[in-house]
């Protein structure tokens, strides 16, 4: 008999729990009467502040990207100029020096023929 009464109490508890869950479900569904509307996590003042902060951050990021781009173009120009002066200019001057006899190796080759 003790087990039967415990079983009956358990069934009553389960029914009460299911009723509580269904009433909780009704509160989350705004289409049903008596349901409360959920509150927004932020008010309008906070949202306006977030938008202002986003605009400020966007401007700062844009300025940084522009600066990095200009730095890259400037560095590329400097490297191109240095490469030209180190590699192209000496090769252009070599045939002129050989013709004038200033290049020792070219003069030795010309005498040997």
C-alpha positions in Angstrom: 0.0 0.0 0.0 2.9 2.3 0.6 4.1 1.9 -2.9 0.7 2.7 -4.4 0.5 6.0 -2.5 4.0 6.9 -3.6 3.1 6.2 -7.2 0.0 8.3 -6.9 2.0 11.2 -5.5 4.5 10.9 -8.3 1.8 11.0 -10.9 0.3 14.2 -9.2 3.8 15.8 -9.2 4.3 15.0 -12.9 1.0 16.5 -13.7 1.8 19.6 -11.8 5.2 19.9 -13.5 3.6 19.5 -16.9 1.0 22.2 -16.1 3.8 24.5 -14.9 5.8 23.9 -18.1 2.7 24.6 -20.3 2.0 27.9 -18.5 5.7 28.9 -18.9 5.4 28.1 -22.6 2.4 30.3 -22.9 4.4 33.2 -21.4 7.0 32.8 -24.1 4.5 32.8 -26.9 3.3 36.4 -27.4 0.4 35.5 -29.6 -1.5 34.0 -26.7 -3.4 36.2 -24.3 -1.7 36.9 -21.0 1.7 36.5 -22.4 4.3 39.2 -21.4 6.4 40.8 -24.1 10.1 40.2 -23.8 12.2 43.2 -22.8 14.9 44.5 -25.2 18.4 43.9 -23.9 19.4 47.6 -24.6 17.4 50.8 -24.5 17.5 53.4 -27.3 20.2 55.5 -25.5 22.5 52.5 -25.4 21.8 51.7 -29.1 22.6 55.3 -30.1 25.9 55.1 -28.1 26.8 51.8 -29.8 26.1 53.3 -33.3 28.3 56.3 -32.4 31.1 54.0 -31.2 30.8 51.9 -34.4 31.1 55.0 -36.5 34.2 56.2 -34.7 35.8 52.8 -34.9 35.0 52.5 -38.6 36.6 55.9 -39.3 39.7 54.9 -37.4 40.0 51.6 -39.2 39.6 53.3 -42.6 42.4 55.8 -41.8 44.7 52.9 -40.7 44.0 51.0 -43.9 44.6 54.1 -46.0 47.9 54.7 -44.2 49.0 51.1 -44.6 48.2 51.2 -48.3 50.2 54.4 -48.8 53.1 53.0 -46.9 53.0 49.9 -49.1 53.0 52.0 -52.3 55.9 54.1 -51.0 58.0 51.1 -49.9 57.3 49.5 -53.3 58.5 52.6 -55.1 61.7 52.8 -53.0 62.5 49.1 -53.5 61.9 49.4 -57.3 64.2 52.5 -57.5 67.0 50.7 -55.5 66.6 47.6 -57.6 66.9 49.7 -60.8 70.0 51.5 -59.5 71.7 48.3 -58.3 71.0 46.0 -61.1 69.9 47.8 -64.3 72.3 50.8 -64.2 75.5 48.7 -63.8 74.5 46.5 -66.7 73.8 49.6 -68.9 77.2 51.0 -68.0 79.2 47.8 -68.7 79.0 47.9 -72.5 80.2 51.5 -72.5 83.1 50.8 -70.2 84.2 47.8 -72.4 84.2 50.0 -75.4 86.3 52.6 -73.7 88.7 50.1 -72.3 87.8 50.8 -68.6 86.7 47.3 -67.9 89.8 45.2 -67.3 88.2 41.9 -68.3 86.8 43.2 -71.5 90.2 44.6 -72.4 91.9 41.3 -71.7 89.4 39.4 -73.9 89.8 41.9 -76.7 93.6 41.6 -76.7 93.5 37.8 -76.7 91.6 37.6 -80.0 
